[in-house]
C-alpha cells in the first residue's frame, strides 16, 4: 500500500475516534511514537495523517505540547463535519442545524422552481406525492422516505441552476438517514403530506413568493416535528 494511502487510513481512524468521542474535544492526540506503534506505520506517515486533519482544522498543533482536537464548529471541511453529524455524539444539535440549512436553501429553490418548472416537473411532483400517500397508507417507511427525498430533488432540479444540486449533494447521505428516522413517525408522515401538497400547489401556480412561503412553512413544521416527536422536546 502506498504511503499516501496509509496516511489516509490513519487520518480516517483518528477522525473516527474523534467523532465517536473516544478522543474528545480539547484532548490531545497520542504522540507520534504512540500512533506509529498503534498503526504500525512510519513517523512520516503519521505526520502526513496529522497534516490532513490539521488542514481540515479538526486538530491544532501546539508547539512543544502536542496536537489537540478542535470543536466541530471550527472544522473547515464538509466531509468530517458530515461524519460528525452522522455519529451518535451531538446528533440532536446536528439534526436541528441540518433543518436550518435546508430552510435557508430550499425556500429559495422553491421560489426559483415555481417560475422555471416544466409541466413534466409538476407531473413528477404529483406522482411522488401520490407515492407518499400510498406509502403512508401501507406503512412502508422506506418508500415514504424515498418519495419524500425525490420530491425535494425535483424541486432542486426544477430551478434550472446547475450549482444548486452540486452544492446540496454532499448533504444527501446524512439527509437520507435523518429522513428515514423521522419518517417512521405516523404523525410526521401526515404533516409532511399536507406540507408537500401545499408546496406542490404553490410551485404549480408559478407564484415564486407563494412557493417560498409554502416551503418555509414546511421547514418550520419539519423542525417542530423533529423536536417534538424525535428529540423529545415538547
Residue pairs with C-beta under 8 A, 6 or more apart in sequence:
1 9
3 42
3 44
3 45
3 48
4 48
6 39
6 41
6 45
7 41
7 45
7 46
7 48
7 49
7 52
8 49
8 52
9 39
10 35
10 39
10 41
10 45
10 46
10 49
11 48
11 49
11 50
11 52
11 53
13 39
14 23
14 29
14 35
14 49
14 50
14 53
15 53
15 58
15 80
15 83
17 23
18 58
18 59
18 69
19 80
19 83
19 84
19 87
19 89
20 87
20 88
20 89
21 89
23 29
23 69
24 69
25 69
25 70
25 71
25 72
26 68
26 69
26 71
27 68
27 69
28 65
28 66
28 67
28 68
28 69
29 35
29 50
29 59
29 66
29 67
29 68
29 69
30 38
31 66
32 43
32 46
32 47
32 50
33 43
35 41
35 46
35 49
36 42
36 43
36 45
36 46
39 45
39 46
50 59
50 61
50 67
53 59
54 60
54 61
54 67
55 77
56 75
56 76
56 77
56 79
56 80
57 70
57 74
57 75
57 76
57 77
58 69
58 70
58 75
58 77
58 80
59 67
59 68
59 69
59 70
60 67
60 68
60 70
61 67
61 68
62 68
72 81
72 84
72 90
75 81
75 84
78 170
79 170
82 170
82 171
82 173
82 174
84 90
84 94
85 91
85 94
85 95
85 97
85 98
85 174
86 94
86 173
86 174
86 177
92 231
95 178
95 226
95 230
95 231
96 223
96 226
96 227
96 231
98 171
98 174
98 175
98 178
99 219
99 222
99 223
99 226
100 223
101 171
102 175
102 219
102 222
103 216
103 219
103 220
103 223
105 167
105 168
106 152
106 155
106 156
106 215
106 219
107 212
107 215
107 216
107 219
108 212
109 155
109 156
109 159
109 164
109 215
110 155
110 199
110 202
110 203
110 211
110 212
110 214
110 215
111 208
111 209
111 211
111 212
111 215
112 158
112 159
112 160
112 161
112 208
113 121
113 155
113 156
113 158
113 159
113 203
113 211
114 202
114 203
114 205
114 206
114 207
114 208
114 210
114 211
114 212
115 206
115 208
116 158
116 159
116 160
117 158
117 203
117 204
117 206
118 158
121 154
121 157
121 158
121 203
122 200
122 203
122 204
124 154
125 151
125 154
125 155
125 200
125 203
125 204
126 200
128 147
128 148
128 150
128 151
128 154
129 147
129 151
129 193
129 196
129 197
129 200
131 143
131 144
131 146
131 147
132 144
132 147
132 148
132 151
132 189
132 192
132 193
132 196
133 193
134 140
134 143
135 141
135 143
135 144
135 147
135 189
136 144
136 189
136 190
136 193
141 180
141 183
141 184
142 180
144 183
144 189
145 176
145 179
145 180
145 183
148 179
148 183
148 192
148 196
149 172
149 175
149 176
149 179
151 196
155 199
155 203
155 215
156 164
156 165
156 168
157 164
157 165
158 203
181 230
182 188
182 222
182 225
182 226
182 229
182 230
183 189
183 192
185 225
185 229
185 230
187 225
187 229
188 225
188 229
188 230
191 221
191 225
192 218
192 221
192 222
195 214
195 217
195 218
195 221
195 222
196 218
198 214
198 217
198 218
199 211
199 214
199 215
199 218
201 214
202 210
202 211
202 213
202 214
202 215
203 211
203 214
205 211
227 233
228 234
